[in-house]
Amino acid sequence: SFFEETSGNYYVKYENGILNYKATVEKPTPCYKIIKDEKIMESYPVKVIVDLTLENSDDICIQVISEETVEGTINVGSKPGSFTIRLNDEVVYSTNLE
């Protein structure tokens, strides 16, 4: 089965057991790092959650908003029921893959 969706700064595609995603995240300054944590929830149907956390570095940094694209590939096997991206614990994108 196949699923593909683009919504604003977010893109998700599922095909043959593989889930690919991209998220373009706005950072307060270029010195922020994005920590990525991918989770496959053991439920039926499976839920996939990607937690993105902005982490400030101690470096001196220019005060300008920047964007960074985060990409990932998750081998989920069967098609998940839902896919969610959270940024600092807030849901910024969610879709049902049905």
ABEGO torsion letter per residue (X at the ends): XBBBBBBEABBBBBBGGBBBBBBBBBBABAABBBBBBBBBBBBOBBBBBBBBBBBBBABBBBBBBBBBBBBBBBBAEBBBABBBBBBGGBBABBBBAX
